[in-house]
Amino acid sequence: MTTTPIRILSLFALATASALSPLFAQSVPLTPSTDAPAKSDVVVLSPFEVSAGRDEGYAPSESLSGTKVRTQLRDIPMNIQVVTEQFIEDIDAFDLQEAMAYNASVSVSDNSYQVQIRGFNSDWQLRNGFRYYKRTDTAKVSRIELVSGPAAVLYGISQPGGILNVITKQPTGKNSGSIRQTFAVDGDLRTDADFNVRVNDQVSLRLVGAYEEDDSDTDFNDSRFSIFSPTLSWRLSDKTRLVIDADWTHYPHHFTSGYLLMNNVPIQAPASVGGFDIPESFNYEGPGSYYDEDTRTFFVTLEHTFNSNISGRLAYNSHTQDSTQEYMSVATTTAPAGNPEGIATGTRVVRGTWRKFVLNNEMQSLAADTVFKFNTGPVQQQLLVGGQVGVDKFYSPRYYDQTPAGALRYRYWSLSDMSPELDQPSDINYVFQTALSTSSRREENTVASAYVTHQAHLLNDRIITLAGVFVTSIDNYIRAFGGQEQRYSASDTNPQFGIVGRPLDWLSVYALYATSLYPQTGGSTGGFGEIFPPVQGKSFEYGVKVETPDHKLSGTLSIYDIRQENRVIFDPTAPNADNPTGDPDLPRGANVATGETRSKGVDLSAYYRVMRDVQLVGSYAYNDTEILHDAQAYLVGRKVTPYYRNRAALWVKYAPEKLKGWSAGVGGTWHGEGIRSYSSSSATGIPNTVDAAYNLQVNLSYTHDFSKCRTTFMVNGSNLLGAETVVGGLGDVGYYFDTDPQVRFSVKVAF
């Protein structure tokens, strides 16, 4: 690989070491008369830290994610939406999907880590500014910041739709704690614990843990989840803070891949519409299918304020995931002649074959940032100089059950057999796979970024500018276990410029131009084995922000236009596209990096304290994402699925002053008609649509002080309108299955 990332890291390590040298050498302060702290000096909050205590209920005024420095939301020329710890608790959210349910511009998948923002998908989010790939549990979450648009290039790579940054809880410096027990009507349970320990004036510790059991009505489908997370905060001096943050999670579960389809109709559907009346609870994947995942995250940050104008930060992050998945891959078909079970040829059957996947993922990241504040006449200015380098290593061996002749070994069950033998057979013959990219491989990605951003306040804060330049280098190395190797390096300079105008103290208007860079999926290659250049995105965004002086009303309205280029697509007109040969002069396959998509739309988010007793949070998103260029002409103009043009959400909390301790919350979400996918990849493919859907959530809580303990009783009901799950479908017809409402009861004791 090239040495570009090492050079970038070396430069910033040297710069930061020079900047931090006064700290370790205990040298004389820059200006003794002003910088020598007196014993009575107040500890100043670091510009790299946002305190949850500064959040006013649901309406925070500051953010870290848009600029990497604590900045007033109204001063940032982009749409940043913040979900606070109080809001997460009030809606009774346990994972990322539930926590983001009332933000219409983002959609989180069931696994609670893959997200779609403004029509673009991402399989990771940020955790304290570093990439994090797996499930996010809210036990440790202080706030979640959504940065819409490609301005998230500050963190090296990003999709142009935006990114989520999860900020974890920090020690409070007080002795306190809480224990919460939750029970669900369907038998699920969860225990949360959160303890703050004040060791002394300089050292504080926070211990967070949770354990959850989730059982399903579907056969062989259950999960267990546990997390333990200690955080140590050490004030080395009035101007220096060291934070060590770690967590361990364990997530073992059995699972089902969902409904099986026969001719695009779920086999659970009634026979009258093409199904086989198989019970919805039936799971052909059997008791031997499981997934076991362990993750370990270690985060260290050192922050120092040299004087009122200069601050620095060094941060290191390690994130490791080890997982094993063994399962029976199932599908519907017709029984072939001579099948080992002796089922009559042509009978409708389920076919299964066993597989085993192992994934070891290790990420190491290092970041260095320095903030300089200075004035030029009446102009207040801030300069951020920083760099970040991260190395991701993937080790993914895969094994398939095969016959001695090397073919996949299949087992068959007739759809009329209501008690098939689904246990894992004793004669499994797992064979190690060596094919490139789609199976077993080692992969290493090194991403390095250097950036400079400048923010200026002019005309008494009536005009604020934000400009930045980001240089990003990507090195990719893949080695298949069969011996094939692929390497590529790419770098790009990504500019960003935004401006905020404030004609009134409570009203701001802004405009932003930003770009992004994202590496291609590992293993995607061109006709001669070359790895494609990174996907590039660029965005124009315009918006209005409102924040009244009393903080009773705040919100953002934004209009955006995003384009993404260099997407890998399939070109059927390429020579040798479907029948690769050994001729080195002919390309193999027909992948080309010429795809282009466009996403345009409107985001609206608002907070309003209607009166002392009532708070309201609402959001609306309109998005239109379509394919602009593709080698196959019939794909041009198609929507990028899953696709919903309209989404909306509203949450209202009522805490009557006259009924001390009582509060109630009511929330609703809605999406209009959408498209799940297209029924065929051909030009005649008909979109499989999804009907408009509503959802309703109600929360009621009562808090009372018993002795020195504050006890909160809560009941939470979600999916109260009985939302439906749509599956399969011929043409534009889908089949809908009821999803039961969920009711939880919890008791929280805080002391």
VOPA-310712 format. One line per 3 residues: their letters; for each residue z negated, y negated, x of C-alpha. Coordinates in pm, whole numbers. Each point is the difference from the previous one (the first is absolute). Example, Ala and Ser with C-alpha at 12.3 -4.5 7.8 and 13.67 -1.06 7.14 Angstrom:
% VOPA-310712
AS) -780:450:1230  66:-344:137
END
This chain:
% VOPA-310712
MTT) 0:0:0  43:-359:108  -283:-202:150
TPI) 38:-296:-237  -319:77:-200  -199:46:321
RIL) 122:-335:130  -92:-173:-325  -343:160:-4
SLF) -58:-86:364  78:-366:-60  -238:-28:-289
ALA) -271:205:166  20:-237:297  -3:-310:-222
TAS) -291:125:-205  -195:116:305  38:-349:142
ALS) -112:-152:-327  -301:229:-34  -110:-22:362
PLF) -259:-273:-72  -171:240:-238  -48:281:247
AQS) -61:-219:304  -249:-216:-191  162:-305:154
VPL) -82:-361:-77  131:-115:-342  313:-212:-7
TPS) -186:-310:-123  -374:30:64  -94:-288:-226
TDA) 162:158:-306  49:367:78  -343:102:123
PAK) -157:140:-317  -349:-108:-85  -243:253:-139
SDV) 29:-165:-339  380:25:-11  142:173:-307
VVL) 216:305:64  354:-97:-93  217:243:-195
SPF) 283:126:217  354:-107:-93  88:372:9
EVS) -261:90:-262  -6:-40:-377  -340:44:-155
AGR) -16:168:-341  -294:-223:-75  237:-296:-14
DEG) 196:156:-286  -81:-163:-330  12:299:-234
YAP) 368:81:-47  142:-315:159  -19:-14:381
SES) 121:-312:172  84:145:342  213:273:154
LSG) 48:165:339  316:200:-53  267:-269:-29
TKV) -70:-168:334  -254:236:172  -241:-296:-5
RTQ) -241:-99:-278  205:-249:-202  -24:-164:-339
LRD) 230:182:-241  146:-325:-125  104:-91:356
IPM) 212:314:51  368:-20:-106  17:350:-143
NIQ) -132:199:-294  -328:165:102  -211:171:-264
VVT) -354:117:69  -197:273:-177  -369:-65:60
EQF) -287:245:31  -146:-130:-326  324:65:-187
IED) 28:352:145  -353:74:-121  56:-149:-346
IDA) 314:207:-69  -174:312:138  272:72:255
FDL) -46:288:244  333:-4:184  288:-231:86
QEA) 202:90:-309  -282:-98:-235  -92:-310:201
MAY) 356:-140:-17  60:89:-366  -23:-363:-114
NAS) 245:-136:256  340:19:-164  204:-51:317
VSV) -121:316:174  8:366:-102  -215:265:174
SDN) 85:370:-20  -241:272:-110  -84:85:361
SYQ) -143:-353:33  177:-105:318  374:-23:-71
VQI) 82:-336:-158  297:-188:-142  1:-380:31
RGF) 285:-211:-136  219:309:-25  -53:130:356
NSD) -199:313:83  -248:48:282  -204:307:92
WQL) -282:-191:170  -218:-303:-34  -211:-204:244
RNG) -369:53:64  -154:-305:168  349:-92:119
FRY) 96:342:140  223:262:-159  -175:268:-208
YKR) 193:290:-151  -234:192:-228  -201:-35:-320
TDT) -208:-317:-29  -334:44:-174  -177:-311:-127
AKV) -346:103:125  53:-205:319  231:-271:-139
SRI) -109:-363:4  331:-144:-122  370:85:-21
ELV) 256:-264:89  359:32:-118  248:-193:213
SGP) 325:-15:-194  324:-27:194  92:78:363
AAV) -246:-251:150  -215:302:86  215:35:315
LYG) -313:-138:171  -110:361:15  304:130:189
ISQ) 203:182:-264  10:-29:-376  217:54:-303
PGG) 147:-326:-134  -181:35:-334  -343:-62:150
ILN) -311:180:113  -358:77:-104  -283:-80:241
VIT) -329:175:-78  -300:-183:148  -314:209:39
KQP) -362:-85:-71  -210:-149:278  -379:5:55
TGK) -178:-278:-186  -289:-52:243  -253:92:-271
NSG) -189:315:-93  155:117:-324  170:295:-158
SIR) 139:163:-311  61:346:-139  240:68:-284
QTF) 58:318:-196  306:36:-224  74:270:-257
AVD) 326:46:-189  40:163:-339  247:248:147
GDL) -264:124:245  97:-198:311  -279:-166:197
RTD) -44:-245:285  -287:-128:213  10:-327:196
ADF) -255:-132:249  -3:-333:187  -283:-106:234
NVR) -44:-313:212  -251:12:286  -110:-309:190
VND) -96:135:341  -90:-343:141  130:-357:1
QVS) 314:106:187  76:353:-118  81:122:-351
LRL) 119:337:-124  177:106:-317  27:362:-115
VGA) 241:85:-280  70:343:-143  150:164:-307
YEE) 64:347:-137  233:79:-291  91:313:-194
DDS) 312:-6:-216  96:298:-213  314:24:-210
DTD) 97:172:-323  291:147:194  -61:341:155
FND) -70:7:376  -18:-379:24  -320:-160:130
SRF) -111:-225:284  -303:-104:201  -20:-324:193
SIF) -271:-130:233  -29:-306:224  -263:-118:247
SPT) 38:-340:164  -247:-179:231  59:-358:117
LSW) -193:-178:274  2:-378:37  -153:-147:314
RLS) -34:-374:58  17:-13:378  -54:-376:-24
DKT) 40:-280:-252  370:1:82  73:366:63
RLV) 8:297:-233  75:366:64  83:230:-292
IDA) 30:377:22  133:161:-316  66:370:-55
DWT) 63:237:-285  56:368:-60  164:142:-311
HYP) 55:356:-116  241:75:-284  49:369:-88
HHF) 175:84:-325  214:244:-189  295:-159:-172
TSG) 305:24:-219  334:-166:69  41:-79:-369
YLL) 206:132:-286  272:257:73  345:-78:-138
MNN) 266:236:-134  333:-180:-50  -192:-325:42
VPI) -237:86:-290  -366:80:72  -79:364:-69
QAP) -315:-128:-175  214:-172:-264  52:169:-342
ASV) 279:257:-21  166:-218:-264  88:-257:269
GGF) 88:245:276  -345:86:135  -185:332:4
DIP) -332:-98:-162  -187:65:327  -354:-145:-26
ESF) -42:-337:175  -295:141:193  207:273:160
NYE) 47:-35:376  239:244:168  -99:-120:347
GPG) -304:224:-17  -353:-9:146  118:28:360
SYY) 176:-338:9  -226:-254:167  -6:-318:208
DED) -279:-81:245  -12:-340:170  -241:-160:246
TRT) 34:-361:115  -197:-191:260  27:-374:54
FFV) -166:-202:276  25:-379:12  -149:-236:260
TLE) 37:-376:0  -141:-266:228  13:-361:-120
HTF) -105:-304:198  2:-372:-76  33:-188:326
NSN) -43:-337:-164  83:-163:-331  371:10:85
ISG) 59:337:172  -77:350:-126  111:343:119
RLA) 3:355:-123  60:343:153  32:298:-236
YNS) 57:370:54  75:256:-270  29:379:8
HTQ) 109:194:-308  33:379:7  104:236:-277
DST) -2:380:11  130:185:-303  107:348:-96
QEY) 201:82:-310  74:353:-111  178:42:-330
MSV) 253:189:-203  311:-208:-58  119:83:-351
ATT) 311:-72:-205  171:139:-310  320:207:18
TAP) 152:322:-129  -94:336:148  253:126:257
AGN) 115:357:13  -224:231:197  -303:-228:1
PEG) -316:176:131  -185:-33:-333  276:183:-187
IAT) 53:-280:-255  328:30:-189  284:-202:150
GTR) 49:-337:-170  -353:-19:-143  -158:-349:12
VVR) -260:17:275  -226:-198:231  81:53:367
GTW) -258:-59:274  -12:8:378  -302:-67:224
RKF) -13:-277:258  -255:-144:240  9:-352:143
VLN) -228:-151:262  -14:-371:80  -188:-167:283
NEM) 40:-376:-3  -162:-225:258  31:-379:16
QSL) -136:-227:271  31:-377:-34  -114:-302:198
AAD) 20:-363:-109  -86:-330:167  -1:-341:-171
TVF) -99:-350:104  -25:-300:-232  29:-358:125
KFN) -82:-297:-223  92:-353:100  95:-337:-147
TGP) 296:-218:81  -90:-333:-150  -59:62:-371
VQQ) 172:341:11  -229:303:6  160:297:173
QLL) -81:365:56  176:238:238  -38:378:-9
VGG) 121:193:305  -26:376:-17  138:341:64
QVG) -45:352:-127  115:339:121  -35:332:-177
VDK) 96:356:84  40:255:-280  23:369:90
FYS) 99:266:-252  -20:373:58  138:196:-293
PRY) 54:376:36  129:178:-313  10:367:-94
YDQ) 204:180:-268  -48:349:-142  308:194:109
TPA) 141:350:-9  55:193:324  365:-102:-27
GAL) -97:-370:9  60:-93:-366  -258:-171:-219
RYR) -198:257:-196  -14:-72:-373  -217:145:-276
YWS) 90:-21:-369  -196:-28:-327  155:16:-346
LSD) -73:-299:-221  -106:246:-269  -279:136:224
MSP) -316:-192:-92  -219:172:264  204:13:320
ELD) -156:103:330  -21:-329:194  -241:91:280
QPS) 124:-45:353  161:328:111  -143:183:297
DIN) 340:56:165  93:-365:64  216:-30:310
YVF) -21:-362:110  279:-98:239  -24:-318:206
QTA) 284:-242:-80  181:-184:276  259:-214:-181
LST) 1:-371:77  -155:-269:-220  -11:184:-331
SSR) -240:260:139  -215:36:310  0:-283:253
REE) -196:-226:227  55:-371:-47  -132:-306:176
NTV) 52:-359:-114  -107:-300:206  9:-336:-174
ASA) -91:-317:185  -2:-355:-134  -60:-338:155
YVT) -30:-298:-229  -69:-370:-5  -72:-181:-326
HQA) -63:-369:-51  -161:-169:-296  -12:-378:-44
HLL) -174:-217:-260  173:-334:-51  -56:-306:-221
NDR) -361:89:-80  90:357:-98  284:-108:-227
IIT) 246:194:220  -80:328:178  249:189:213
LAG) -13:356:130  250:116:261  5:313:209
VFV) 206:214:232  -61:373:29  153:219:270
TSI) -21:367:-93  98:298:213  32:355:-134
DNY) 26:312:217  57:333:-173  -4:346:154
IRA) 48:327:-189  -3:349:142  64:296:-224
FGG) -164:328:88  347:141:34  52:-222:304
QEQ) 208:-286:-143  -103:-351:103  73:-343:-143
RYS) -92:-339:144  71:-355:-91  -131:-347:65
ASD) 54:-317:-196  -142:-348:-5  47:-304:-215
TNP) -124:-354:-40  -119:-82:-350  -48:-364:-99
QFG) -212:-132:-283  -29:-346:-143  -191:-129:-299
IVG) -106:-333:-141  -260:-104:-257  14:-329:-185
RPL) -306:-122:-191  95:-282:-238  -337:34:-174
DWL) -333:127:131  15:300:-234  375:72:20
SVY) 205:135:291  367:92:25  137:212:283
ALY) 310:156:151  23:285:249  266:171:209
ATS) -113:322:168  143:316:155  -115:356:65
LYP) 77:304:212  -56:368:-82  95:310:205
QTG) 223:266:-150  -152:324:-121  -49:242:288
GST) 293:235:37  263:-209:-183  301:7:227
GGF) 363:-98:3  301:221:38  -46:41:375
GEI) -380:36:-6  -84:-365:58  -313:-145:-166
FPP) 73:-296:-219  -123:-356:63  -302:-125:-198
VQG) 29:-115:-359  -7:-378:-28  -118:-215:-286
KSF) 15:-371:-74  -151:-197:-284  11:-340:-164
EYG) -300:-83:-216  -99:-307:-199  -320:-50:-191
VKV) -272:-207:-159  -374:34:56  -278:-140:-215
ETP) -367:-32:94  -228:-240:-187  -288:-165:188
DHK) -258:185:-209  173:335:78  21:81:-370
LSG) 377:43:14  218:132:280  331:179:16
TLS) 341:42:162  352:11:-142  271:111:243
IYD) 375:63:-15  153:217:273  329:139:124
IRQ) -20:282:258  280:186:173  -34:317:205
ENR) 273:110:240  72:301:226  -118:255:-255
VIF) 115:354:84  247:127:-261  242:293:-33
DPT) 372:-56:47  199:291:-153  326:-136:142
APN) -110:57:361  187:276:184  -191:328:9
ADN) -254:-138:-249  -77:324:-183  112:261:252
PTG) -125:-88:347  174:182:286  -70:44:367
DPD) 280:-239:98  -174:-275:203  274:-247:-93
LPR) -83:21:-370  -314:-155:-151  -244:239:-163
GAN) -103:-112:-345  64:-340:-144  -313:-215:12
VAT) 75:-367:64  -235:-299:22  194:-238:-222
GET) -198:10:-323  -121:-327:-152  -235:-70:-291
RSK) -113:-317:-168  -328:-70:-178  -53:-314:-200
GVD) -265:-93:-247  -306:-196:-103  -371:59:68
LSA) -278:-169:-194  -373:41:56  -279:-206:-153
YYR) -378:-25:-15  -172:-207:-269  -368:-44:-77
VMR) 43:-81:-365  -366:-93:-37  -323:83:176
DVQ) -9:345:-159  368:101:19  230:76:294
LVG) 366:93:-28  237:154:255  366:47:-85
SYA) 328:81:173  366:40:-88  295:121:210
YND) 372:-3:-65  203:195:255  367:95:26
TEI) 81:223:299  352:134:34  240:143:256
LHD) 243:-260:136  197:214:243  53:372:33
AQA) 277:221:137  19:164:-343  129:-274:-228
YLV) -154:141:-319  -351:-58:143  54:-374:34
GRK) -187:-177:-277  -242:288:-65  -368:-79:-12
VTP) -231:117:277  -228:249:-174  -267:27:-122
YYR) 86:-326:-171  -180:-220:-252  136:-347:-68
NRA) -319:-130:-166  -370:67:59  -310:-183:-120
ALW) -377:40:20  -306:-183:-136  -375:44:54
VKY) -269:-196:-185  -371:10:85  -265:-130:-239
APE) -356:-43:132  -194:-190:-272  -275:-218:139
KLK) -214:56:-308  13:378:49  -129:11:354
GWS) 115:306:193  279:98:-239  369:-24:80
AGV) 319:140:-147  351:28:135  329:71:-173
GGT) 323:61:187  356:80:-90  312:87:199
WHG) 361:21:-115  338:79:143  332:-33:-175
EGI) 273:262:-11  85:140:340  213:249:190
RSY) -157:299:174  319:124:161  362:80:-75
SSS) 83:340:-148  273:58:260  108:-143:331
SAT) 358:-19:-127  173:-295:-159  -76:146:-344
GIP) -375:10:68  -198:-131:-298  -332:-177:62
NTV) -310:190:-110  -193:-274:-172  -369:-57:-66
DAA) -119:-161:-321  -220:-310:3  -367:94:34
YNL) -338:-163:-60  -341:92:136  -348:-118:-98
QVN) -330:3:187  -347:-101:-126  -314:-43:208
LSY) -358:-65:-118  -297:-47:233  -366:-97:-16
THD) -211:-104:299  -380:-18:4  -262:-42:271
FSK) -252:282:14  -271:-91:247  193:-87:319
CRT) 314:189:-95  296:-136:-192  146:272:-218
TFM) 344:-17:-161  116:234:-275  375:9:-55
VNG) 244:177:-229  370:-27:72  289:125:-210
SNL) 358:-2:131  337:111:-135  -145:-57:-346
LGA) 344:-28:-160  85:351:116  281:-83:239
ETV) 273:258:33  155:163:305  377:25:-7
VGG) 168:294:173  354:131:42  260:-75:-261
LGD) 371:48:-60  194:-322:45  -220:-286:-112
VGY) -243:218:-199  -344:70:145  -276:231:-119
YFD) -343:-150:-49  -336:172:38  -331:-150:-106
TDP) -248:-112:266  -360:14:-119  -224:-309:2
QVR) -266:-5:269  -364:-100:-54  -253:-50:281
FSV) -374:-67:-5  -181:-133:305  -343:-115:112
KVA) -39:-226:304  -334:-81:159  -5:-289:250
F) -297:-104:209
END
